[in-house]
Amino acid sequence: MPKKEKGKLRIIPLGGLNEIGKNMTVIEYENDMLIIDCGLGFPDEDMLGVDLVIPDISYLEANKEKIKGLFLTHGHEDHIGAIPYILRDINPPIYGTRLTLGVLKNKLTEHILPYEPQLNCVEAGDTVKVGECSVEFIHVNHSIADACALAITTPRGIVVHSGDFKLDITPIDGEMMNLTRFGELGKKGVLMLMCESTNAERAGITPSERTVGKSLEYIFNTNKDKRIVIATFSSNVHRVQQIIDVSAKHGRKVAVTGRSMLNILGAAVELGYMTVPKGVLVDINDIKRFKPEELTLITTGSQGEPMSALYRMAFSEHSQVTLSRSDLVVLSSSPIPGNEKLIGRIINELTKNGVSVLHDSVVEVHVSGHACREELKLLQALVRPKYFMPIHGEYRHLAANRELALSLGMKESDIFISDIGKVLEIDKNGAKFAGTVPAGRVLVDGYGVGDVGNIVLRDRKHLSQDGLIVVVATLDSSSGLLLSGPDVVSRGFVYVRESEELMEEIRQLAYEAISRSLESGRRVDRMEMKNTLKDELSKYLYAKTKRKPMVLPIIMNM
């Protein structure tokens, strides 16, 4: 019997390229489709009113019968945050480590889903067989526990997906990343390495998480008379553990505020990833029972997010915490690109109110969870892939990672910088880009998923910049007479009480335009009348004020 010809392997990123966050990749071989991660992104400044951004999964919906599983590298929002939204349309088996699934379960309880999610717990070292492929979970270090890289074995060859990683030789908990396994895969032969690029521009090696512990010890020793408020990423379980440990050592009670911080702390303690000494943790509502120097507060809001616990503290809106000169605020994080202004605003407000603030540029209170250049080179050298695809980052990060591969001797023709929706095909003739699939971003606003698009955003931008003029009139549908109005309402355009003359001119202009339409003798077309009103008022207002408010005519029939 002739040997079956191997099919095409297709690698399709649906998020995480040329952007920060929203990480999602599809590995497709014949009738097997595997999804790696399903994260969310945060809105740009021009996405007014939008809460979250998630990947467009049109391609997955059209091929849902092929999907064999969703494989999660770790529990950060930019890797699991979109799952509650995509589970409304597809329901693949989900594979992840204990903490990753623990964080995900907490998220899923906040959503009503049409069916029960299929959650399958795995450990680093496990291999899951799905269709003609298998997926191996490989232990790596990151800023959240239980992070893994993936080795996907397909009939065409092995694809290694790094996930987010760093090489921490002295991790807080657990072991150093499994370099041995990456070396074994390299000797076996790796077809494609998909490697994260977040810190590809940074020289050297990312410092160990333990360096933060030394800085915390220094801060607690030199601020014995102050209440210490530390803002950090809620998912950084090892960082939170270090804060609790140093607080206990200095005889302080610890209170936690912020919903995501409470959720992840609860999951981590329940699953054994954190240990809290007895009597150290106190409820945020009970903090008034203790002197400032007896307390440490751990809070969310290290990225300056409006409505986060730290933001509410800074602007005196927090119901339990009021900050004063007896407080020290420590920002134990680095700004995500785009959040610098938000963080600066909080620091300014805190400083204005006499609160002392420490951040990463002053003392080493944060280390990255991502590999710098020497670690990225080490992984590439161990894996020795035939083809290389930089992932996770803006174009400059991807390009910097490509330069690292070139410096290790890879040919430029074997390195592929892709984009979301772009298909990379690998067959017996080699690797090449082969078309695109539907991809992009879906905007989440409140309970609405995908109902805010470019036109709605354009209108929101228009309203925010120029305001609104509403013209209301009532017609008699049988006689064609103007029964009432036109009345003019302005919002965000001019202050009406100081612009009565302009408002009267607008009303008069609208009256004349409606009257002309009614006197023309033709049957009144309401749409035509609205368009005439919009055109004439827009031209007049621009000539008069050099502004372009949105003009909204409302013509009612009696």
SVG drawing of the C-alpha trace seen along z (x, -y; Angstrom):
<svg xmlns="http://www.w3.org/2000/svg" viewBox="-55 -87 80 89">
<polyline fill="none" stroke="black" stroke-width="0.4" points="0.0,0.0 1.5,-3.4 2.5,-5.7 0.0,-8.6 1.3,-11.9 1.7,-14.3 -0.7,-17.3 -0.3,-21.0 0.4,-22.6 -1.2,-26.0 -0.3,-28.5 -2.8,-31.4 -2.4,-34.1 -5.8,-35.6 -4.3,-38.1 -1.1,-39.2 0.8,-40.4 1.5,-44.1 -0.4,-44.8 0.0,-44.2 -2.4,-41.6 -5.3,-39.7 -3.0,-36.7 -4.5,-33.8 -3.0,-31.4 -4.5,-28.6 -2.5,-25.5 -4.3,-23.6 -3.4,-20.3 -5.9,-18.7 -9.1,-18.3 -7.5,-19.1 -7.6,-22.6 -5.8,-23.5 -6.2,-27.0 -3.4,-28.4 -4.6,-31.0 -7.6,-33.3 -6.7,-36.7 -8.2,-40.2 -6.7,-43.6 -7.5,-47.0 -9.0,-49.8 -7.0,-52.5 -7.7,-56.1 -9.9,-56.5 -12.2,-53.6 -14.5,-55.8 -16.6,-53.9 -15.2,-50.5 -14.3,-48.2 -12.4,-45.4 -11.1,-44.2 -11.3,-40.5 -10.2,-38.5 -12.6,-38.0 -13.3,-34.3 -15.4,-34.2 -12.9,-31.7 -13.3,-29.4 -17.1,-29.6 -17.0,-28.6 -14.8,-25.6 -16.0,-24.7 -16.3,-20.9 -12.5,-20.8 -11.6,-22.4 -10.0,-19.7 -9.0,-21.9 -8.1,-25.3 -4.7,-25.1 -3.7,-27.7 -0.1,-28.7 -0.9,-30.6 -3.6,-32.6 -3.0,-36.2 -5.8,-38.3 -4.1,-38.8 -4.1,-35.0 -7.4,-33.8 -9.5,-37.0 -11.6,-36.5 -12.7,-32.9 -16.0,-33.8 -17.0,-35.7 -15.9,-33.1 -17.6,-30.3 -21.0,-31.9 -20.3,-30.7 -17.9,-27.7 -17.3,-25.2 -14.0,-23.4 -12.3,-21.3 -10.0,-23.6 -6.7,-22.4 -4.6,-24.3 -2.7,-23.9 -4.3,-24.1 -3.8,-27.8 -4.7,-28.8 -8.0,-26.9 -8.5,-28.2 -8.3,-31.9 -10.5,-31.0 -13.2,-29.4 -13.5,-32.6 -13.9,-34.6 -16.5,-32.2 -18.7,-32.5 -19.4,-36.1 -20.9,-35.1 -24.0,-33.2 -23.0,-30.6 -25.2,-28.5 -23.4,-25.3 -21.0,-23.9 -17.3,-24.6 -15.1,-21.5 -12.2,-22.3 -9.3,-19.7 -6.5,-20.1 -3.0,-19.2 0.5,-19.5 3.8,-20.5 5.2,-17.4 1.8,-16.1 1.0,-15.4 -2.5,-15.6 -3.3,-13.6 -5.9,-15.3 -6.7,-14.0 -3.4,-13.4 -1.5,-15.9 -0.3,-15.9 0.4,-18.8 3.1,-18.7 3.1,-21.2 6.6,-22.4 7.3,-24.2 8.6,-27.8 9.1,-30.7 6.8,-33.8 5.2,-36.4 2.4,-34.0 2.7,-30.5 2.0,-27.4 3.1,-28.9 3.9,-26.6 5.3,-26.5 3.8,-24.1 5.3,-21.6 2.8,-20.6 3.7,-17.4 2.0,-17.2 2.6,-14.8 4.5,-17.6 6.8,-18.2 7.1,-19.8 5.9,-23.3 7.2,-24.9 5.1,-27.8 7.1,-29.6 4.1,-31.3 5.3,-34.1 8.5,-33.1 11.7,-34.2 14.7,-32.3 14.6,-32.6 17.4,-30.6 16.2,-31.4 12.3,-31.4 10.2,-32.1 8.3,-28.8 8.9,-25.7 11.7,-25.0 13.7,-26.8 12.2,-26.5 12.8,-23.1 15.7,-24.0 16.6,-20.3 13.3,-19.5 13.8,-22.3 17.3,-20.9 15.9,-17.4 13.3,-18.8 16.1,-20.7 18.0,-17.5 14.9,-15.7 14.3,-18.4 11.8,-21.3 10.0,-22.5 8.8,-25.9 9.5,-28.0 7.0,-30.7 8.8,-32.8 7.5,-35.7 9.0,-39.1 7.9,-41.5 11.4,-42.3 13.3,-41.6 14.6,-45.1 16.1,-44.8 19.7,-43.7 20.9,-41.2 18.8,-38.9 15.7,-39.7 16.4,-39.9 15.0,-37.2 11.8,-37.8 13.9,-37.5 15.5,-40.9 12.1,-42.5 12.1,-40.8 15.4,-42.6 13.9,-45.9 10.7,-45.2 12.9,-44.4 14.6,-47.8 11.3,-49.7 9.8,-48.0 13.0,-48.7 13.1,-52.4 9.4,-53.1 8.5,-51.6 6.3,-54.6 4.1,-54.5 1.2,-52.4 2.6,-50.8 0.2,-50.5 1.6,-48.3 -0.1,-48.2 0.9,-45.3 -0.6,-43.0 -3.1,-40.7 -1.9,-37.7 1.7,-38.0 1.2,-35.4 4.9,-35.3 5.0,-39.1 2.0,-39.0 3.5,-36.1 6.7,-38.1 4.7,-41.1 2.7,-39.0 5.9,-37.3 7.9,-40.6 4.8,-42.1 4.5,-39.1 8.2,-39.3 7.8,-43.0 4.7,-42.2 2.2,-43.9 -1.3,-42.8 -2.2,-42.6 -5.5,-43.8 -6.3,-43.2 -8.5,-45.5 -9.6,-45.2 -11.9,-42.5 -9.3,-40.8 -6.8,-40.8 -9.3,-39.1 -10.3,-36.6 -6.7,-35.5 -5.6,-35.5 -8.6,-33.2 -7.8,-30.8 -4.0,-30.8 -4.5,-30.0 -7.2,-27.4 -5.0,-25.6 -1.9,-25.8 0.1,-28.3 0.2,-30.7 0.5,-30.4 -0.7,-33.1 0.5,-32.9 -2.4,-32.6 -3.7,-35.9 -1.9,-38.0 -4.7,-38.6 -7.5,-41.0 -10.6,-42.3 -10.3,-45.7 -13.4,-46.8 -11.4,-46.2 -8.3,-48.3 -9.4,-51.2 -8.7,-49.0 -5.0,-49.1 -2.4,-51.9 -0.9,-52.9 2.5,-51.3 0.8,-48.0 -0.7,-47.6 0.2,-46.7 -2.4,-47.1 -2.2,-45.2 -4.2,-46.7 -5.0,-46.6 -4.5,-49.7 -0.8,-49.6 -1.6,-50.6 -3.6,-53.6 -6.9,-52.1 -9.9,-54.3 -12.2,-52.7 -9.4,-50.5 -8.8,-50.5 -5.7,-52.6 -7.3,-55.1 -10.2,-55.5 -7.8,-55.9 -5.8,-58.6 -8.9,-60.6 -10.5,-60.1 -13.3,-57.9 -12.5,-54.6 -15.0,-53.7 -12.6,-52.1 -9.2,-53.7 -8.2,-57.4 -4.6,-58.2 -2.6,-60.8 1.0,-61.8 1.3,-58.7 1.1,-56.5 3.7,-55.2 2.4,-54.0 4.6,-51.6 3.9,-50.9 5.3,-47.4 4.9,-47.2 6.1,-48.8 3.8,-50.7 2.1,-48.7 2.7,-50.7 0.0,-53.4 -0.7,-53.5 2.0,-56.0 -0.4,-59.0 -2.8,-57.2 -0.1,-56.2 1.4,-59.7 -2.0,-61.1 -2.2,-58.9 1.3,-59.7 0.7,-63.4 -2.6,-63.2 -1.0,-61.2 2.0,-63.6 -0.3,-66.6 -2.0,-65.2 1.4,-64.7 1.5,-60.9 5.0,-59.5 5.3,-57.4 7.9,-54.8 8.0,-53.3 10.4,-51.2 12.5,-54.2 13.3,-55.1 13.9,-51.6 13.8,-48.1 10.2,-47.1 9.4,-45.4 11.1,-42.9 9.6,-41.8 8.1,-38.4 9.4,-38.3 12.7,-37.2 15.3,-39.7 17.6,-39.3 20.1,-36.8 17.3,-34.5 15.5,-34.7 18.8,-33.7 19.3,-30.8 15.8,-29.4 16.4,-29.7 19.8,-28.1 18.4,-25.2 15.4,-24.6 17.3,-25.1 14.1,-25.4 14.0,-25.1 11.6,-28.1 11.0,-30.9 8.0,-33.2 8.3,-36.0 5.0,-36.5 3.5,-38.6 4.3,-42.3 4.2,-45.3 6.1,-45.3 9.3,-46.7 9.3,-43.9 8.8,-41.3 11.5,-42.8 14.0,-42.9 13.3,-39.2 14.0,-38.5 17.4,-40.2 18.2,-37.9 17.5,-34.8 19.6,-36.3 22.5,-36.8 22.3,-33.1 22.7,-32.2 19.2,-31.7 18.4,-32.5 16.1,-35.5 13.9,-33.4 13.2,-31.0 12.0,-33.8 8.3,-34.9 6.9,-38.1 3.2,-37.5 0.1,-39.5 -3.3,-38.6 -5.4,-36.6 -2.3,-35.9 -1.9,-32.2 1.6,-30.5 1.5,-27.2 4.2,-24.6 4.3,-21.6 6.9,-19.4 8.0,-22.4 8.7,-24.6 7.0,-27.5 5.2,-30.4 2.4,-32.8 -0.8,-31.7 -3.7,-34.2 -5.7,-35.3 -8.7,-34.3 -11.2,-36.7 -9.5,-38.3 -9.5,-41.6 -10.9,-43.0 -14.3,-42.8 -15.2,-45.5 -16.9,-44.8 -19.0,-47.6 -20.9,-46.5 -23.0,-43.4 -22.7,-44.2 -20.2,-42.1 -19.5,-43.3 -22.4,-45.8 -20.0,-48.7 -18.2,-49.1 -16.4,-51.8 -19.6,-53.8 -20.6,-53.9 -17.0,-54.9 -17.0,-57.6 -20.2,-59.0 -18.9,-58.9 -15.8,-60.7 -17.9,-63.3 -20.1,-63.9 -17.1,-64.1 -15.3,-66.7 -18.1,-68.9 -21.3,-68.2 -24.9,-67.7 -27.7,-69.8 -31.2,-68.2 -34.0,-69.8 -37.5,-68.5 -40.7,-69.3 -44.2,-67.8 -46.1,-67.6 -49.8,-66.8 -49.5,-63.9 -52.8,-64.5 -52.7,-68.3 -48.9,-68.6 -48.9,-71.5 -46.3,-72.2 -48.0,-71.6 -45.2,-72.4 -41.6,-73.4 -39.1,-73.4 -37.5,-73.2 -33.7,-73.2 -31.7,-71.3 -27.9,-71.6 -25.6,-69.3 -21.8,-69.8 -21.9,-72.5 -22.4,-75.9 -23.7,-77.0 -27.3,-77.8 -27.9,-80.6 -25.0,-82.6 -25.9,-81.8 -29.6,-82.6 -29.2,-84.7 -27.4,-81.8 -30.0,-79.3 -32.8,-81.5 -31.0,-81.8 -30.7,-78.0 -34.4,-77.7 -35.4,-80.2 -33.2,-78.5 -34.8,-75.2 -38.2,-76.7 -37.5,-78.2 -36.1,-74.9 -39.1,-72.9 -41.5,-75.5 -39.9,-75.3 -40.3,-71.6 -44.0,-71.8 -44.7,-74.6 -43.2,-72.8 -46.5,-71.1 -44.9,-67.6 -45.7,-64.9 -43.5,-65.5 -40.6,-63.0 -39.4,-63.0 -36.0,-61.6 -35.4,-64.2 -36.5,-66.9 -34.1,-65.6 -31.2,-65.6 -32.0,-69.2 -32.1,-70.3 -28.8,-68.5 -27.0,-70.1 -28.3,-73.6 -27.7,-73.7 -24.2,-72.1 -23.1,-74.7 -24.5,-77.6 -23.0,-76.5 -19.5,-75.9 -19.6,-79.3 -20.7,-80.9 -18.6,-79.0 -16.0,-76.9 -17.4,-73.9 -19.1,-70.8 -21.6,-69.5 -23.7,-66.4 -27.1,-67.6 -29.9,-65.3 -33.3,-66.2 -36.4,-64.5 -39.5,-64.9 -42.7,-63.3 -46.1,-62.8 -49.4,-63.2"/>
</svg>
